[in-house]
Amino acid sequence: MTKTTQTAKVAAALVNGAELTAKQISSRYGVKNVRAVISKLRSEGLSIYLNKRVSSFDGETYMKYMIGTPTKAVVAAGYAALRG
């Protein structure tokens, strides 16, 4: 039996449409360094965005990670960086 890594679990959740706060990622998947996991997933090619949300319950602002589609400008910048 293979063991699924924390990074793979977070990636699967995001790819399946979950929007997660850093606190949720830490508690659900046991991740100690959320920024490192997100950075690793981004380096593997996932377009992960950190979006600001406002709670309808108490009006507090919080940040959620989610998968998104990169804009044309982002794709163009990536190709320009590869060309050197």
C-alpha positions in Angstrom: 0.0 0.0 0.0 1.3 3.4 -0.9 1.1 6.4 1.5 -0.3 9.6 0.1 1.8 12.6 1.0 0.4 15.8 2.6 1.3 17.7 -0.6 -0.6 15.3 -2.8 -3.6 15.5 -0.5 -3.6 19.3 -0.6 -3.2 19.2 -4.4 -6.1 16.7 -4.8 -8.4 18.9 -2.6 -7.5 22.1 -4.6 -7.9 20.4 -8.0 -11.3 19.1 -6.9 -12.5 22.6 -6.3 -11.8 23.2 -2.6 -11.0 26.7 -1.5 -8.9 26.4 1.7 -7.4 28.8 4.2 -3.9 28.1 5.6 -5.5 27.1 8.9 -7.7 24.6 7.2 -4.7 23.1 5.3 -2.8 22.8 8.5 -5.6 21.2 10.5 -7.0 18.8 7.8 -3.7 17.6 6.3 -1.2 18.1 9.1 0.9 20.5 7.1 3.3 22.6 9.3 4.5 24.9 6.6 1.6 25.8 4.3 3.6 28.3 2.2 6.2 25.7 1.4 3.6 23.2 0.2 1.8 25.8 -1.9 5.2 26.9 -3.4 6.0 23.3 -4.3 2.7 22.8 -6.0 3.1 26.0 -7.9 6.6 24.9 -9.0 5.0 21.6 -10.3 2.7 23.7 -12.5 -0.5 24.2 -10.6 -2.0 27.7 -10.9 -2.8 28.4 -7.2 -4.1 31.7 -6.2 -4.6 33.3 -2.8 -7.9 35.2 -2.8 -9.3 37.6 -0.3 -12.7 36.8 1.0 -15.1 38.6 3.4 -17.2 36.6 5.8 -20.9 37.2 5.4 -21.3 36.2 9.1 -19.1 38.7 10.9 -17.5 40.8 8.1 -14.0 39.6 8.8 -11.5 39.3 5.9 -9.6 36.1 5.3 -7.5 34.5 2.6 -8.2 31.3 0.7 -6.1 29.2 -1.7 -7.7 28.0 -4.8 -6.9 26.6 -8.3 -7.5 29.1 -11.1 -6.8 29.7 -14.8 -3.8 31.9 -15.5 -4.3 35.0 -17.5 -2.7 35.5 -20.9 -0.3 38.0 -19.4 0.9 35.4 -16.8 1.4 32.8 -19.5 3.3 35.3 -21.7 5.5 36.3 -18.8 6.3 32.6 -18.1 7.3 32.0 -21.7 9.4 35.2 -21.7 11.2 34.0 -18.6 11.9 30.6 -20.2 13.4 32.3 -23.3 15.8 34.3 -21.1 
